[in-house]
Amino acid sequence: MIKFLDLKKQDRKIHNFILSDIKKIINNNNFILGKYVYSFEEKFAKFCNAKYAISCANGTDALTLALKSLDLPKNSEVIIPAMTYCSTAFSVINANLKPILADIGYLQPSISLKEIKKKITKKTKVIMPVHLYGSVVNINTIRKIIKNKKILIIDDCAQAHGSKLNSKKIGSIADISCFSFYPGKNLGAYGDAGIITTNSKFYKDKIKSLRNLGSIKKFIHNNIGINSRMDSIQAAVLTRKLPFLNSNNKKRVKIANIYKNKINNSKIIKLKYSENCVFHQYVILCKKRKNLIRLLKKNKIEFSFHYPYPIHKIEALKENFKKKKFLNAERLAKEGLSLPIDPNLSNSNLNKIIKTLNTF
């Protein structure tokens, strides 16, 4: 069986170091926040070339905390892509704001900049681009679109650890950036964890308070916050894994380029990914997806979907977007299929995948 992602194999070189760190954490009774967490925050901020990093419990909370820190009027509008994980939309709703969907580009995973222009109204307060699959949205162009408007950019970087826009690291360009460290991410913890980066001291201080029940000093609660703190074990795991992120991303890019150059079946359509994409996923399109799935299963090749439903067709959100159509997002949901992109995918397995796809 060719696995979609083998986390055990990916981290085997550092398992003993991680276990040693966990033992120290247990011996020191240092479980929530504390030195491991604060040290990782500093390291990740430096990695992103951002001034500040504020950890939290998960990527969904990162988005929610970022939005709550803005103190926007209820039902202010936040523009998000119609194709993304449900967390992007749920965070907007949980912050008492209104998600406004914009379609993705043709044969592209990310939000269409032309559609963003069309969706801006007087109620628009935030644009939330998602760097889906690690493919980077041009935030510089979005800044030009919203020039002289009181609109902020919060980018969802849950799949874009280590990616760049030109020479600038994602995590340092938007007003606030939000990352997930779900285990399967390019940089993943051994449980749930997230982080927020910003160059604004004001947002840093506000988010730091909100993530800890509105408190920076114990028992002093100046805001109504939530309980969303990173634990020391996840921080230790992430600290050990961070030095390998760039090299693993390079391996992902190498695999993606091989897919791009060697898959030559006209029934399989490749998406257009951004320059400096870090390929959290490598997604192809196929009109006869069910038949392709049968072939992959027969050849014992694992695959996945990212994602089987666009935002407006998720059961919990259907009522919010009645009669809305987002054709590019709908096509990606219907025809999209994610191929193995494990950094440690062997050449023999990679060749088998390509050979199987080319015989479809």
C-alpha positions in Angstrom: 0.0 0.0 0.0 1.3 3.5 -1.0 0.3 5.7 2.0 -1.1 9.1 1.5 1.1 10.5 4.4 3.3 8.5 6.7 4.0 10.7 9.8 5.8 8.0 11.7 8.4 7.6 9.0 8.7 11.4 8.5 9.7 12.1 12.1 11.6 8.9 13.0 15.0 10.8 13.1 13.8 13.0 16.0 11.5 10.7 17.9 14.0 10.1 20.7 14.6 13.8 21.1 10.9 14.4 21.3 10.4 11.7 23.9 13.3 13.2 26.0 11.6 16.6 25.9 8.3 15.2 27.0 10.0 13.4 29.9 11.4 16.8 31.0 8.0 18.5 30.7 6.5 15.8 32.9 9.3 16.1 35.5 9.0 19.8 35.6 5.2 19.9 35.7 5.2 22.5 32.9 2.2 21.6 30.8 0.3 24.8 29.6 2.1 27.7 28.1 5.5 28.0 29.9 9.0 28.1 28.5 8.6 25.5 25.7 5.6 27.4 24.3 7.2 30.9 24.6 10.4 29.6 23.1 8.5 28.1 20.1 6.5 31.4 19.6 9.8 33.3 19.3 11.3 30.7 16.9 8.2 30.6 14.7 8.0 34.4 14.6 11.6 34.5 13.5 11.0 31.8 10.9 8.2 33.9 9.4 10.1 37.2 9.7 7.2 38.5 11.8 7.6 40.6 14.9 5.2 38.5 17.0 3.7 35.0 17.3 0.9 34.1 19.7 0.2 30.4 20.0 -3.3 28.9 20.6 -5.1 25.6 20.7 -5.7 25.1 17.0 -6.0 26.7 13.6 -9.7 27.4 13.8 -9.2 29.2 17.1 -6.4 31.2 15.5 -8.8 32.6 12.9 -11.5 33.2 15.4 -9.2 35.0 17.8 -7.7 37.1 15.0 -11.2 38.3 14.0 -12.3 38.9 17.6 -9.3 41.1 18.2 -10.6 43.6 15.6 -13.7 44.4 17.7 -15.9 44.8 14.6 -19.6 45.5 14.6 -21.8 42.4 14.5 -22.5 41.1 11.0 -19.6 43.1 9.4 -18.7 41.3 6.2 -15.6 39.1 5.7 -14.8 37.9 2.2 -13.6 34.3 2.0 -13.1 31.8 -0.8 -15.9 29.5 -1.7 -13.4 26.6 -1.6 -11.7 26.1 1.7 -12.0 24.0 4.8 -15.1 24.7 6.9 -13.0 26.3 9.7 -12.5 29.5 7.6 -16.3 30.1 7.4 -17.0 28.8 10.9 -14.5 31.2 12.5 -16.2 34.2 10.8 -19.6 33.1 12.1 -18.2 32.3 15.6 -16.8 35.9 15.7 -20.4 37.2 15.0 -19.5 38.3 11.5 -20.9 37.5 8.1 -19.0 35.4 5.6 -19.2 36.6 2.0 -18.1 34.0 -0.6 -16.0 34.7 -3.6 -15.2 32.0 -6.2 -11.7 30.7 -6.8 -9.9 31.2 -10.0 -10.3 29.0 -13.1 -8.2 25.8 -12.6 -6.7 27.5 -9.5 -7.1 26.5 -5.8 -7.1 30.1 -4.4 -9.6 33.0 -4.3 -10.1 35.0 -7.5 -8.8 38.5 -7.2 -11.4 39.7 -9.7 -14.2 38.1 -7.6 -12.9 39.9 -4.5 -13.4 43.3 -6.3 -17.0 42.4 -7.0 -17.8 41.4 -3.4 -16.6 44.5 -1.6 -19.3 46.6 -0.1 -19.5 49.3 2.6 -19.9 46.5 5.1 -16.7 44.8 4.1 -14.2 44.9 7.0 -11.9 42.0 6.3 -10.6 40.0 3.4 -9.5 36.5 4.4 -7.6 34.8 1.5 -6.7 31.2 2.0 -3.4 29.9 0.7 -5.0 26.6 -0.2 -2.7 23.6 -0.8 0.2 26.0 0.0 -0.5 28.0 -3.2 0.0 31.6 -2.3 -2.6 34.3 -2.9 -1.1 37.6 -4.0 -1.7 39.8 -1.0 0.1 42.7 -2.6 -2.6 42.8 -5.3 -5.3 42.6 -2.6 -3.7 45.6 -0.9 -4.0 47.6 -4.1 -7.7 46.6 -4.5 -8.5 47.8 -0.9 -6.3 50.9 -1.0 -7.9 53.8 0.9 -10.6 51.5 2.3 -10.8 50.6 5.9 -10.4 46.9 5.2 -7.9 44.5 6.9 -6.3 41.3 5.6 -6.2 38.2 7.7 -4.7 35.3 5.8 -5.5 31.7 6.5 -2.1 30.1 6.3 -3.1 26.7 7.6 -1.6 24.9 4.6 1.2 27.4 3.8 4.0 27.0 6.4 7.2 28.2 4.8 5.7 29.5 1.6 6.6 32.9 0.1 5.2 35.8 -1.9 8.1 36.9 -4.0 10.8 37.0 -1.3 8.6 37.6 1.7 7.5 34.8 4.0 3.8 34.1 4.4 3.1 35.1 8.0 4.7 38.5 7.7 2.7 40.2 4.9 -0.9 40.4 6.0 -2.2 42.4 9.0 -2.7 39.1 10.9 -1.8 35.6 9.8 -3.2 32.3 11.1 -1.6 28.9 11.1 -2.8 25.4 12.0 -0.4 22.7 13.3 -2.8 19.8 12.8 -0.6 16.6 12.5 -0.9 16.3 8.8 0.2 19.9 8.0 3.6 20.7 6.5 4.5 21.5 10.1 2.4 19.4 12.3 2.1 18.8 16.1 1.1 15.5 17.7 -2.3 16.9 18.5 -4.1 20.1 17.9 -2.2 23.4 18.0 -2.2 26.8 16.2 -0.5 30.1 16.0 -1.1 33.7 15.0 1.6 36.0 13.6 1.5 39.8 13.3 3.7 42.9 13.1 1.2 44.9 15.2 1.9 45.1 19.0 -1.8 46.1 19.5 -3.1 43.0 17.9 -0.5 40.9 19.6 -1.5 42.1 23.1 -5.2 41.8 22.3 -4.9 38.2 21.0 -2.6 37.2 23.8 -5.3 38.2 26.3 -8.2 36.7 24.3 -6.6 33.3 24.0 -6.2 33.1 27.8 -9.8 33.9 29.0 -9.1 37.6 28.6 -6.2 37.6 30.9 -2.5 38.3 30.7 -1.9 38.5 34.4 -3.4 35.7 36.5 -6.9 36.4 37.8 -7.1 39.7 36.0 -9.6 39.4 33.2 -9.8 42.6 31.1 -11.6 40.9 28.1 -14.1 38.2 27.6 -11.8 35.7 26.0 -11.7 31.9 25.3 -9.6 29.1 26.6 -7.2 28.4 23.7 -3.7 27.8 24.9 -0.9 25.7 23.3 0.4 23.0 25.6 4.1 22.4 26.3 4.2 18.9 24.6 3.0 20.3 21.3 5.4 23.2 21.5 8.3 20.7 22.1 7.3 18.6 19.1 7.0 21.7 16.9 10.3 23.0 18.1 12.0 19.8 17.1 10.3 19.7 13.7 10.7 23.3 12.7 14.3 23.0 11.5 13.2 20.3 9.0 10.3 22.3 7.5 12.3 23.9 4.6 13.9 20.7 3.6 10.6 18.8 3.7 9.0 21.6 1.7 11.7 21.2 -1.0 10.9 17.5 -1.2 7.2 18.3 -1.6 8.1 20.7 -4.4 10.3 18.1 -6.1 7.5 15.5 -6.1 5.0 18.1 -7.4 7.3 19.0 -10.3 7.6 15.3 -11.2 3.8 15.0 -11.2 3.6 18.1 -13.3 6.1 16.9 -15.9 5.4 13.2 -16.0 1.6 12.9 -15.8 0.7 13.0 -19.4 -2.9 11.7 -19.5 -5.3 14.1 -21.2 -8.1 12.9 -19.0 -6.3 14.3 -16.0 -6.2 18.1 -15.6 -3.5 19.8 -13.4 -4.2 22.9 -11.4 -2.2 26.1 -11.7 -0.2 26.6 -8.5 1.6 29.8 -7.4 5.3 30.3 -7.6 6.8 29.2 -4.2 3.9 26.9 -3.5 4.8 24.5 -0.7 2.3 21.8 -1.8 0.5 20.8 1.3 -1.6 18.9 -1.2 -1.2 18.1 -4.9 -4.7 18.1 -6.4 -5.7 17.0 -9.9 -9.0 17.2 -11.7 -10.7 14.3 -13.4 -14.3 14.2 -14.8 -14.5 10.4 -14.4 -13.2 10.6 -10.8 -15.1 7.5 -9.6 -13.4 5.4 -12.3 -10.0 6.8 -11.4 -10.6 6.0 -7.7 -11.4 2.4 -8.6 -8.1 2.2 -10.4 -6.1 3.7 -7.5 -7.7 1.4 -5.0 -6.9 -1.6 -7.3 -3.3 -0.5 -7.3 -3.3 0.1 -3.5 -2.6 3.8 -3.8 -4.1 6.0 -1.1 -5.7 9.3 -2.0 -7.9 12.0 -0.4 -10.3 14.8 -1.2 -9.6 18.5 -0.4 -12.5 19.2 -0.2 -15.6 17.2 -1.3 -17.9 20.2 -0.7 -17.5 23.9 -1.3 -18.5 26.2 1.5 -22.0 26.9 0.2 -22.8 23.2 0.0 -21.7 22.2 3.5 -24.8 21.0 5.3 -24.5 23.5 8.2 -24.1 26.4 5.9 -26.6 25.6 3.0 -29.2 28.0 4.4 -26.7 30.9 4.4 -26.0 30.7 0.7 -29.3 29.7 -1.0 -29.3 29.8 -4.8 -25.6 30.9 -4.8 -23.3 29.4 -7.5 -19.5 29.3 -7.5 -18.7 27.2 -10.6 -14.9 26.9 -10.1 -15.2 25.9 -6.5 -18.0 23.4 -7.4 -15.9 21.9 -10.1 -12.9 21.4 -7.8 -15.1 19.7 -5.2 -16.7 17.4 -7.8 -13.6 16.5 -9.8 -10.7 17.1 -7.4 -8.5 14.3 -6.1 -5.4 14.7 -3.9 -2.4 12.5 -4.7 0.2 11.4 -2.2 2.7 14.2 -1.5 4.6 12.8 1.5 8.1 14.3 1.6 9.5 10.7 2.0 7.6 9.2 -0.9 10.0 6.8 -2.6 10.9 7.1 -6.3 9.5 3.6 -6.9 6.2 4.5 -5.4 6.1 7.8 -7.1 6.8 6.1 -10.5 4.0 3.6 -9.8 1.5 6.4 -9.1 2.4 8.2 -12.3 2.3 5.0 -14.4 -1.1 4.2 -12.9 -2.5 7.6 -13.7 -1.0 7.6 -17.3 -2.7 4.2 -18.0 -6.2 5.5 -16.9 
